[in-house]
Amino acid sequence: MKRKFSTKWRSSSQPRKQRKYRANAPLHLRKEFVNINLSKDLRKKQKKRSIQAKKGDKVKIMRGKFKGEVGKILEVKLKDSKIIVEGMQVKKQDGSKVHIKLQPSNLQIIELSERLKKIPAEIKANKTEKLSSDGVSPGAIKSANEKIKNKKMESNINSEVKK
């Protein structure tokens, strides 16, 4: 192996190359590996199918021993591409309890933490409402600004011609 990670690599049908890509990927690309599906109502609000896992999100476990249980994300381990959820523990042989590392594909986000409460579409709507609260549409404002710029350019050209 000459290089550990190639930025030019796009895809391959060979599983060994796919495994190599995932194993050697830098942390800024590993964030994409911990995407979690959104619940149906969140899909409608966010207009996305999945979002990167963040600490504090409320998730429902869809597969495995803890199927159907709900908890908050305590930790996102990018190195392993695993997620630790609050309350999902297993008893060890010596009697102590350990958190289980879950795969993101087996989880579903039910409630988002504070980071994405405001929907981007609502932000855009608020901006246009502020502009149009005077009774003027945003499109009319743009066209008026363009007309003013054109007049200034024409006056500049005319003054240069006169000189």
C-alpha positions in Angstrom: 0.0 0.0 0.0 1.6 3.2 -1.1 -1.0 5.6 0.4 -3.3 5.2 3.3 -6.1 7.4 1.9 -6.7 8.7 -1.6 -8.8 11.9 -2.0 -9.3 11.0 -5.7 -11.0 7.7 -5.0 -14.7 7.8 -5.9 -16.1 4.3 -5.7 -15.4 0.6 -6.4 -17.4 -2.6 -6.6 -14.6 -4.4 -4.8 -15.3 -4.9 -1.1 -11.6 -4.8 -0.1 -11.3 -1.2 -1.6 -14.5 -0.1 0.2 -13.2 -1.4 3.5 -9.9 0.2 2.9 -11.6 3.6 2.2 -13.7 3.4 5.4 -10.8 2.2 7.6 -8.4 4.9 6.4 -10.8 7.8 6.0 -9.9 11.0 8.0 -12.2 12.2 10.7 -13.7 15.0 8.7 -15.1 12.4 6.3 -16.0 9.9 9.0 -18.8 12.2 10.1 -20.7 11.0 7.0 -20.5 7.4 8.3 -22.6 8.2 11.4 -25.7 9.5 9.6 -28.9 8.3 11.2 -32.4 8.1 9.7 -35.0 10.6 10.8 -38.5 9.7 12.0 -41.3 10.4 9.5 -42.4 13.7 11.1 -38.8 15.0 11.3 -38.3 14.1 7.6 -41.2 16.3 6.6 -39.9 19.2 8.8 -36.2 19.0 7.8 -36.8 17.8 4.2 -34.0 15.3 4.7 -33.9 11.6 5.1 -30.9 11.4 7.5 -28.7 13.7 9.6 -25.4 13.3 11.2 -25.6 12.0 14.8 -24.9 14.6 17.5 -24.6 14.4 21.3 -28.0 15.1 22.9 -30.3 13.8 20.0 -33.0 11.5 21.2 -32.9 8.1 19.3 -35.0 5.0 19.1 -33.3 1.6 18.6 -34.7 -0.3 15.7 -32.7 -3.5 15.8 -31.0 -5.8 18.3 -31.4 -6.7 21.9 -32.7 -3.2 22.9 -35.2 -2.9 20.0 -37.9 -0.3 20.7 -36.1 1.5 23.5 -35.5 5.3 23.5 -32.5 7.2 24.8 -30.3 10.2 24.3 -26.9 10.0 22.5 -24.1 10.2 25.1 -21.2 9.9 22.7 -20.5 9.6 19.0 -17.3 7.7 18.3 -16.1 8.7 14.8 -13.0 6.4 15.1 -15.2 3.3 15.3 -18.3 4.8 13.6 -20.4 3.8 16.6 -22.8 5.5 18.9 -23.3 5.2 22.7 -26.9 5.7 23.9 -28.0 6.5 27.4 -29.3 3.5 29.4 -28.2 0.8 26.9 -25.9 -1.2 29.1 -24.8 -4.8 29.4 -23.7 -6.6 32.6 -20.1 -8.0 32.5 -19.0 -11.2 34.1 -17.6 -9.4 37.1 -20.9 -7.6 37.7 -20.0 -4.2 36.4 -22.1 -2.5 33.6 -20.7 -1.3 30.3 -22.4 0.9 27.6 -23.0 -0.8 24.3 -21.7 0.8 21.1 -24.4 0.8 18.5 -24.3 1.0 14.7 -25.9 4.2 13.3 -27.9 2.1 10.8 -29.8 0.5 13.7 -31.0 3.8 15.1 -33.7 6.4 14.2 -33.7 10.0 15.4 -36.9 10.9 17.1 -36.1 14.3 18.5 -33.2 16.7 17.6 -31.0 18.5 20.1 -31.0 22.3 20.1 -28.7 22.6 17.0 -31.4 22.1 14.4 -34.6 23.2 16.0 -35.1 26.1 13.6 -35.8 24.8 10.1 -33.8 26.5 7.3 -37.0 27.1 5.3 -38.5 29.0 8.2 -35.4 31.2 8.4 -35.7 32.1 4.7 -39.4 32.8 5.1 -38.7 35.2 8.0 -36.2 37.1 5.9 -38.6 37.6 3.0 -41.4 38.6 5.4 -39.3 41.3 6.9 -38.6 42.6 3.4 -42.2 42.4 2.3 -43.7 43.8 5.5 -43.5 47.3 3.9 -45.8 46.1 1.2 -43.1 45.7 -1.3 -42.1 42.3 -2.7 -38.4 41.2 -2.5 -38.4 40.8 -6.3 -39.5 44.4 -6.8 -36.7 45.6 -4.5 -34.1 43.7 -6.5 -35.3 45.1 -9.8 -35.3 48.6 -8.4 -31.7 48.2 -7.2 -30.7 46.9 -10.7 -32.3 50.0 -12.3 -30.4 52.3 -10.0 -27.1 50.6 -10.8 -27.8 50.8 -14.5 -28.6 54.6 -14.2 -25.3 55.2 -12.3 -23.4 53.3 -14.9 -25.0 55.3 -17.7 -24.2 58.6 -16.0 -20.6 57.5 -15.5 -20.3 56.6 -19.2 -21.9 59.9 -20.3 -19.6 61.9 -18.0 -16.5 60.1 -19.5 -17.8 60.7 -23.1 -18.2 64.5 -22.4 -14.6 64.7 -21.1 
